[in-house]
């Protein structure tokens, strides 16, 4: 009896300590779904355990895996009503003494709405995007800004909130996006640093970052249903005049171009807190006046528009460390390039005001090394200062700062741009940024 009691106590102690008695599995696999609008999506783990979804949010499979076990998360069924395309990132690997929590499932469809920040008008123009890519003004547009000089904006991955950086009131405004696209202010603007001029949300929809051009730092906020809470130790120091932001598709690193410092700061994003820490080797050298950065969807390359030295630079991106390595010499842009973006297939870079003034240039990406080759140029309005592609990759929009309008194009499989009927579309005075929902 005494021996049996001792054995029972030992077993109980093992159970309480959380240690598996026979090496039993104890690690789970989960992550975040963003952008899901309809129903019917099913995720599968290792071809067996499945989960059905009717909306965005966090998830965790019920299956528990052993340390050293392989895992693979795939989309078994794409959503319907409306039809969407969902892709998985960080979806495979090997369990290493910890549960997996960073799988990212992103669901997209054709863009519904477009929003433009009008600096001098202190307003936000809102449009519905029709099936041809044309922009149809929303009822109530332009919407009054509750901050001064709205300069940059972004839509969260779930398409529920619009975040706007106000450069003269040093703040960030939050607006909820209604079913018709109408904007409604959520609370009062949150204080940022001085001269905020760029804003982005991480792929999990947990954190928001703002580049403060004048105070040379980055403000960081945690997001909860559109409410912003400053992250501990925010703001984080950057280089001289941080002008643009980009986050890699896996949500691990924040990239900041420093316009007056001619560098790119790279920060590791803490997935639990959103805090930033500089990576080894950061900041990395750029050309003169790096004003815009874009990262291709394969997470292999970064592209930077160097406004002052009139070039576009390619970098090989180390997805593990975040490090940037120049990939060949910067490509002459022919004029002062203002912005770059990459299409969803990772085949083309589009640059505003490159090759010639008042143009959008298309560059083909060489898959092996990220080198760019000029493919075509297309006329835009006066001083195209920002470009954006709708999530489906069908349409491209260029914001024309001096002509107060937006040029709209259909995007072919070859990267060629064809103006949409009715383009350009009028907006407010000094439009500076565009975001697609």
C-alpha positions as CSV (number, residue, x, y, z in Angstrom):
1,X,0.0,0.0,0.0
2,X,2.8,2.4,0.9
3,X,4.6,1.7,-2.5
4,X,1.3,2.2,-4.4
5,X,0.7,5.5,-2.6
6,X,4.2,6.8,-3.4
7,X,3.7,5.9,-7.1
8,X,0.3,7.7,-7.1
9,X,1.9,10.8,-5.6
10,X,4.7,10.7,-8.2
11,X,2.2,10.5,-11.0
12,X,0.2,13.3,-9.6
13,X,3.3,15.5,-9.2
14,X,4.2,14.9,-12.8
15,X,0.7,15.8,-13.9
16,X,0.7,19.0,-11.9
17,X,4.1,20.0,-13.3
18,X,2.7,19.8,-16.8
19,X,5.3,17.2,-17.8
20,X,4.0,14.4,-20.0
21,X,4.4,11.1,-18.3
22,X,5.0,9.2,-21.5
23,X,6.2,12.0,-23.8
24,X,2.7,12.9,-24.8
25,X,2.1,15.8,-27.2
26,X,1.5,19.2,-25.6
27,X,2.1,21.9,-28.2
28,X,-0.6,23.6,-30.2
29,X,-0.7,25.4,-33.6
30,X,-2.6,28.7,-34.1
31,X,-2.6,32.2,-35.3
32,X,-4.7,35.0,-36.7
33,X,-7.2,35.3,-39.6
34,X,-7.7,38.7,-41.1
35,X,-9.9,40.2,-43.8
36,X,-12.5,37.4,-43.8
37,X,-15.8,38.8,-44.9
38,X,-17.9,35.7,-45.7
39,X,-18.3,32.2,-44.6
40,X,-17.1,28.7,-45.6
41,X,-13.4,29.0,-45.1
42,X,-11.8,25.8,-43.7
43,X,-8.2,25.5,-42.5
44,X,-6.5,22.2,-42.1
45,X,-3.6,21.1,-39.9
46,X,-1.3,18.3,-41.3
47,X,-4.1,17.2,-43.7
48,X,-6.3,16.1,-40.7
49,X,-7.6,18.4,-38.0
50,X,-9.8,21.2,-39.6
51,X,-11.3,24.4,-38.4
52,X,-14.2,26.4,-40.0
53,X,-14.4,30.2,-39.9
54,X,-17.2,32.8,-40.3
55,X,-15.1,35.8,-39.5
56,X,-11.6,37.1,-38.6
57,X,-9.9,36.5,-35.3
58,X,-7.4,34.3,-33.6
59,X,-7.6,30.5,-33.8
60,X,-6.0,27.3,-32.3
61,X,-6.2,23.8,-33.6
62,X,-7.3,21.2,-31.1
63,X,-4.6,18.7,-32.1
64,X,-1.5,18.8,-29.9
65,X,1.9,18.0,-31.3
66,X,5.1,16.6,-29.9
67,X,8.3,18.6,-29.8
68,X,10.1,18.1,-33.1
69,X,6.9,17.3,-35.0
70,X,6.3,18.9,-38.3
71,X,3.3,21.1,-38.8
72,X,1.6,22.5,-42.0
73,X,-1.5,24.7,-42.0
74,X,-3.3,24.9,-45.4
75,X,-6.6,26.3,-46.7
76,X,-8.8,23.3,-47.3
77,X,-11.8,25.4,-48.6
78,X,-11.8,29.0,-49.7
79,X,-14.6,31.3,-48.4
80,X,-17.7,32.1,-50.3
81,X,-20.5,34.7,-50.0
82,X,-18.5,36.8,-50.9
83,X,-15.9,34.7,-52.7
84,X,-12.4,35.5,-51.4
85,X,-8.9,34.2,-51.7
86,X,-7.1,33.4,-48.4
87,X,-3.4,32.7,-48.2
88,X,-1.3,31.3,-45.3
89,X,2.0,32.7,-44.0
90,X,4.2,31.1,-41.3
91,X,2.2,28.0,-42.0
92,X,4.8,25.3,-41.8
93,X,7.8,24.3,-39.8
94,X,8.8,22.1,-36.8
95,X,7.7,22.4,-33.2
96,X,10.6,23.7,-31.1
97,X,9.6,23.4,-27.4
98,X,6.8,26.0,-27.8
99,X,3.3,26.3,-29.2
100,X,3.0,28.0,-32.6
101,X,1.0,31.2,-32.4
102,X,2.1,33.2,-35.4
103,X,0.3,31.6,-38.4
104,X,-1.2,34.4,-40.5
105,X,-4.1,33.8,-42.8
106,X,-5.0,36.8,-45.0
107,X,-8.2,36.9,-47.0
108,X,-8.6,39.4,-49.9
109,X,-11.1,40.2,-52.6
110,X,-11.5,43.0,-55.2
111,X,-11.1,46.4,-53.5
112,X,-14.4,47.9,-52.3
113,X,-13.5,51.4,-51.3
114,X,-10.6,53.9,-51.8
115,X,-9.7,56.8,-49.4
116,X,-7.5,59.8,-50.2
117,X,-5.9,62.1,-47.6
118,X,-6.2,65.7,-48.8
119,X,-3.6,67.8,-46.9
120,X,-4.7,71.4,-47.7
121,X,-8.4,70.6,-47.7
122,X,-8.2,68.9,-44.3
123,X,-10.5,66.2,-45.6
124,X,-10.6,62.5,-46.7
125,X,-12.1,61.7,-50.1
126,X,-14.0,58.4,-50.2
127,X,-14.9,56.3,-53.2
128,X,-16.6,53.1,-54.1
129,X,-14.6,51.0,-56.6
130,X,-16.8,49.7,-59.4
131,X,-16.2,46.6,-61.5
132,X,-14.1,48.6,-64.1
133,X,-11.9,50.2,-61.4
134,X,-13.6,53.6,-61.7
135,X,-14.0,55.6,-58.5
136,X,-17.5,56.6,-57.5
137,X,-17.8,59.3,-54.8
138,X,-19.4,58.0,-51.6
139,X,-22.3,59.8,-50.1
140,X,-20.9,62.3,-47.6
141,X,-17.5,62.5,-49.3
142,X,-15.3,64.3,-48.7
143,X,-15.3,63.5,-45.0
144,X,-14.0,66.2,-42.7
145,X,-10.8,65.4,-40.9
146,X,-10.7,65.7,-37.1
147,X,-7.0,66.3,-37.3
148,X,-5.0,69.0,-39.1
149,X,-3.3,68.3,-42.5
150,X,-4.1,64.6,-43.0
151,X,-1.0,63.2,-44.8
152,X,-1.0,59.4,-44.7
153,X,-3.6,56.8,-44.2
154,X,-4.1,53.0,-44.0
155,X,-6.9,50.5,-43.7
156,X,-6.7,47.7,-41.2
157,X,-6.4,44.1,-42.5
158,X,-10.1,43.4,-41.6
159,X,-11.3,46.5,-43.5
160,X,-13.1,47.9,-40.5
161,X,-11.1,51.0,-39.6
162,X,-9.2,53.7,-41.4
163,X,-6.2,55.2,-39.6
164,X,-5.0,58.7,-40.6
165,X,-1.7,60.5,-39.7
166,X,-2.2,64.2,-39.2
167,X,1.1,66.0,-39.8
168,X,0.3,69.4,-38.4
169,X,-1.7,68.3,-35.3
170,X,0.8,65.5,-34.5
171,X,-1.9,63.0,-34.1
172,X,-3.5,59.8,-35.5
173,X,-7.3,59.7,-36.2
174,X,-9.4,56.6,-36.3
175,X,-12.5,56.2,-38.4
176,X,-14.8,53.2,-38.6
177,X,-15.8,52.1,-42.1
178,X,-19.5,51.5,-42.6
179,X,-21.1,49.0,-44.9
180,X,-21.5,51.8,-47.5
181,X,-17.9,53.0,-47.0
182,X,-18.9,56.0,-45.0
183,X,-16.4,57.2,-42.3
184,X,-17.3,57.9,-38.7
185,X,-14.7,59.2,-36.3
186,X,-13.9,56.9,-33.3
187,X,-13.0,59.0,-30.3
188,X,-10.5,61.8,-30.4
189,X,-7.2,61.7,-32.3
190,X,-4.3,60.1,-30.4
191,X,-1.1,62.0,-29.9
192,X,1.8,60.9,-32.0
193,X,5.3,62.4,-32.4
194,X,6.0,65.6,-34.4
195,X,5.2,65.7,-38.1
196,X,3.7,62.2,-38.5
197,X,3.8,61.4,-42.2
198,X,3.4,57.6,-42.6
199,X,1.3,54.9,-40.9
200,X,0.9,51.2,-41.2
201,X,-0.8,48.2,-39.5
202,X,0.9,44.8,-38.9
203,X,-0.6,41.8,-40.7
204,X,-2.2,40.4,-37.6
205,X,-4.1,43.6,-37.0
206,X,-2.6,43.9,-33.5
207,X,-0.3,46.9,-33.8
208,X,-0.1,50.3,-35.6
209,X,3.1,52.2,-36.3
210,X,3.5,55.9,-37.2
211,X,6.7,57.5,-38.7
212,X,7.2,61.0,-37.2
213,X,9.3,63.0,-39.7
214,X,10.2,65.9,-37.5
215,X,10.8,64.1,-34.2
216,X,12.9,61.3,-35.8
217,X,11.0,58.4,-34.2
218,X,8.2,55.9,-34.6
219,X,5.1,55.8,-32.4
220,X,3.7,52.4,-31.7
221,X,0.1,51.5,-30.6
222,X,-1.7,48.4,-29.7
223,X,-5.1,48.0,-31.5
224,X,-8.3,46.8,-29.9
225,X,-11.5,47.2,-32.0
226,X,-10.1,50.4,-33.5
227,X,-9.0,51.8,-30.1
228,X,-5.3,52.7,-29.9
229,X,-3.2,52.3,-26.7
230,X,0.5,53.5,-26.7
231,X,3.0,50.6,-26.4
232,X,5.5,50.6,-23.6
233,X,8.7,52.6,-24.5
234,X,7.0,54.3,-27.5
235,X,8.1,56.3,-29.4
236,X,11.2,54.4,-30.7
237,X,14.1,56.3,-32.1
238,X,14.7,56.1,-35.9
239,X,17.0,57.9,-38.3
240,X,16.8,61.5,-39.6
241,X,13.4,62.2,-41.0
242,X,11.7,58.8,-41.1
243,X,9.4,59.1,-44.2
244,X,7.9,55.8,-45.0
245,X,7.1,52.4,-43.4
246,X,6.7,48.8,-44.5
247,X,6.2,45.5,-42.6
248,X,7.3,42.2,-44.1
249,X,4.4,39.8,-45.0
250,X,5.2,37.5,-42.1
251,X,4.8,40.4,-39.6
252,X,8.3,40.1,-38.1
253,X,10.1,43.3,-39.1
254,X,9.3,47.0,-39.5
255,X,11.2,48.9,-42.2
256,X,11.6,52.7,-41.9
257,X,13.2,54.9,-44.6
258,X,15.0,57.9,-43.2
259,X,14.8,60.6,-45.8
260,X,17.5,62.9,-44.5
261,X,19.7,60.1,-43.0
262,X,19.9,58.2,-46.3
263,X,19.3,55.0,-44.4
264,X,16.8,52.3,-43.7
265,X,16.1,51.3,-40.1
266,X,15.0,47.8,-39.5
267,X,13.2,46.8,-36.2
268,X,12.2,43.4,-34.9
269,X,8.5,43.4,-33.8
270,X,7.8,41.7,-30.5
271,X,4.7,39.6,-31.5
272,X,3.3,39.7,-27.9
273,X,3.8,43.4,-27.1
274,X,4.4,45.2,-30.4
275,X,7.6,46.7,-29.0
276,X,10.4,47.5,-31.4
277,X,14.1,46.6,-31.2
278,X,16.8,47.4,-33.8
279,X,18.1,44.4,-35.7
280,X,21.8,43.6,-36.1
281,X,23.3,45.8,-38.8
282,X,20.5,48.4,-38.7
283,X,20.4,51.1,-40.1
284,X,21.3,50.0,-43.6
285,X,22.6,52.4,-46.2
286,X,20.3,53.6,-48.9
287,X,20.5,56.2,-51.6
288,X,19.9,59.9,-51.1
289,X,16.5,60.8,-49.9
290,X,14.8,57.4,-49.5
291,X,11.2,58.3,-49.6
292,X,9.3,55.1,-50.1
293,X,9.8,51.3,-49.5
294,X,7.9,48.3,-50.7
295,X,8.4,44.6,-49.9
296,X,7.4,41.9,-52.3
297,X,4.9,39.3,-51.2
298,X,7.4,36.4,-51.3
299,X,9.4,38.2,-48.6
300,X,12.6,38.0,-50.7
301,X,13.2,41.6,-51.8
302,X,12.7,45.2,-50.8
303,X,12.5,48.1,-53.2
304,X,13.3,51.7,-52.3
305,X,12.6,55.0,-54.1
306,X,15.5,57.4,-53.6
307,X,14.0,60.7,-54.4
308,X,17.1,62.9,-54.2
309,X,19.5,60.8,-56.3
310,X,16.7,59.8,-58.7
311,X,17.1,56.0,-58.3
312,X,15.2,52.9,-57.3
313,X,17.2,50.4,-55.3
314,X,16.7,46.7,-54.9
315,X,17.6,44.8,-51.7
316,X,17.7,41.1,-51.0
317,X,15.8,40.6,-47.7
318,X,16.8,38.0,-45.1
319,X,13.4,36.8,-43.8
320,X,15.0,35.4,-40.7
321,X,17.1,38.4,-39.6
322,X,15.4,41.2,-41.5
323,X,18.8,42.3,-42.9
324,X,19.0,44.1,-46.3
325,X,21.7,43.4,-48.8
326,X,22.0,45.6,-52.0
327,X,21.1,43.6,-55.1
328,X,23.1,45.2,-57.8
329,X,23.5,48.9,-58.4
330,X,20.5,51.3,-57.9
331,X,18.5,51.7,-61.2
332,X,18.4,55.3,-62.5
333,X,14.8,56.5,-62.3
334,X,15.3,59.5,-64.6
335,X,13.5,61.9,-62.3
336,X,12.6,62.3,-58.6
337,X,10.7,59.0,-57.8
338,X,8.1,59.6,-55.2
339,X,6.7,56.1,-54.3
340,X,6.9,52.4,-55.1
341,X,4.6,49.5,-54.7
342,X,4.7,45.8,-55.7
343,X,1.8,43.8,-57.3
344,X,0.3,40.9,-55.4
345,X,2.1,38.3,-57.6
346,X,5.5,39.8,-56.8
347,X,6.2,40.2,-60.6
348,X,6.3,44.0,-61.0
349,X,7.3,47.2,-59.2
350,X,5.4,50.4,-60.0
351,X,7.0,53.7,-59.3
352,X,5.3,57.1,-59.2
353,X,7.0,60.0,-61.0
354,X,9.8,57.7,-62.2
355,X,11.6,57.7,-65.6
356,X,9.9,61.0,-66.5
357,X,7.8,63.6,-64.6
358,X,4.1,62.9,-64.3
359,X,4.4,59.2,-65.1
360,X,4.0,55.8,-63.5
361,X,6.7,53.4,-64.5
362,X,6.4,49.6,-64.6
363,X,9.5,47.5,-63.8
364,X,9.8,43.7,-64.1
365,X,11.3,41.9,-61.1
366,X,14.0,39.3,-61.9
367,X,13.0,36.4,-59.5
368,X,16.5,35.2,-58.9
369,X,18.0,38.5,-57.6
370,X,15.3,41.2,-57.5
371,X,16.9,43.2,-60.3
372,X,14.5,45.6,-62.0
373,X,14.0,46.1,-65.8
374,X,12.0,48.9,-67.2
375,X,8.9,47.5,-68.9
376,X,6.7,50.5,-69.7
377,X,5.6,54.0,-68.7
378,X,2.2,55.5,-68.5
379,X,1.1,59.1,-68.2
380,X,-0.4,60.3,-64.9
381,X,-1.5,63.6,-63.5
382,X,0.8,66.4,-62.2
383,X,3.3,65.1,-59.6
384,X,2.1,61.6,-58.8
385,X,3.2,61.2,-55.2
386,X,1.6,57.9,-54.1
387,X,0.5,54.6,-55.7
388,X,-1.6,51.7,-54.5
389,X,-2.9,48.5,-56.0
390,X,-6.2,46.9,-55.0
391,X,-5.9,43.6,-53.1
392,X,-7.0,41.5,-56.2
393,X,-4.2,43.1,-58.3
394,X,-6.7,44.3,-61.0
395,X,-6.4,48.1,-60.6
396,X,-3.7,50.6,-59.8
397,X,-4.2,54.2,-58.5
398,X,-1.8,57.1,-58.6
399,X,-2.4,60.2,-56.4
400,X,-1.5,63.4,-58.2
401,X,-0.5,66.0,-55.7
402,X,-0.5,69.1,-57.9
403,X,-3.4,68.3,-60.2
404,X,-5.7,67.3,-57.2
405,X,-6.9,64.1,-58.7
406,X,-6.3,60.3,-58.9
407,X,-5.4,58.4,-62.0
408,X,-6.9,54.9,-62.2
409,X,-5.6,52.1,-64.4
410,X,-6.4,48.4,-65.1
411,X,-3.3,46.2,-64.6
412,X,-2.6,43.6,-67.1
413,X,-0.8,40.3,-66.6
414,X,2.2,41.9,-68.4
415,X,2.3,44.8,-66.0
416,X,1.0,47.2,-68.6
417,X,-1.3,50.0,-67.3
418,X,-4.4,51.1,-69.2
419,X,-6.4,54.2,-68.0
420,X,-9.8,53.5,-66.7
421,X,-12.7,55.3,-68.4
422,X,-13.4,58.6,-66.6
423,X,-9.9,58.8,-65.1
424,X,-8.5,60.9,-63.5
425,X,-11.0,61.4,-60.7
426,X,-11.1,64.7,-58.7
427,X,-10.2,64.8,-55.0
428,X,-9.4,67.6,-52.6
429,X,-6.5,70.0,-52.5
430,X,-3.0,68.5,-52.2
431,X,-3.9,64.8,-52.1
432,X,-1.0,62.9,-50.5
433,X,-1.9,59.3,-49.8
434,X,-4.3,56.6,-50.8
435,X,-5.6,53.4,-49.1
436,X,-7.7,50.6,-50.6
437,X,-10.2,48.6,-48.6
